[in-house]
Amino acid sequence: MDDLKKMISSTLNEKQKNELFNIVLSD
């Protein structure tokens, strides 16, 4: 999971990351 977060961090900006994590966490 940490590796996935690092990949996401390097490709998405903060707003997109927050939106994506909110979706993942609320699923």
C-alpha positions as CSV (number, residue, x, y, z in Angstrom):
1,M,0.0,0.0,0.0
2,D,2.8,2.4,0.8
3,D,4.3,1.8,-2.6
4,L,1.0,2.6,-4.2
5,K,0.7,5.8,-2.2
6,K,4.2,6.8,-3.4
7,M,3.3,6.2,-7.0
8,I,0.1,8.2,-6.6
9,S,2.0,11.0,-4.9
10,S,4.4,11.3,-7.7
11,T,1.7,11.4,-10.4
12,L,-1.2,13.3,-8.8
13,N,-1.4,16.7,-7.2
14,E,-2.6,17.1,-3.6
15,K,-6.2,17.7,-4.5
16,Q,-6.5,14.6,-6.7
17,K,-4.8,12.5,-4.1
18,N,-7.1,13.6,-1.4
19,E,-10.1,12.9,-3.5
20,L,-8.8,9.5,-4.5
21,F,-8.0,8.5,-0.9
22,N,-11.4,9.7,0.3
23,I,-13.0,7.4,-2.3
24,V,-10.7,4.5,-1.3
25,L,-11.2,4.9,2.4
26,S,-15.0,5.3,2.2
27,D,-15.4,2.2,0.1
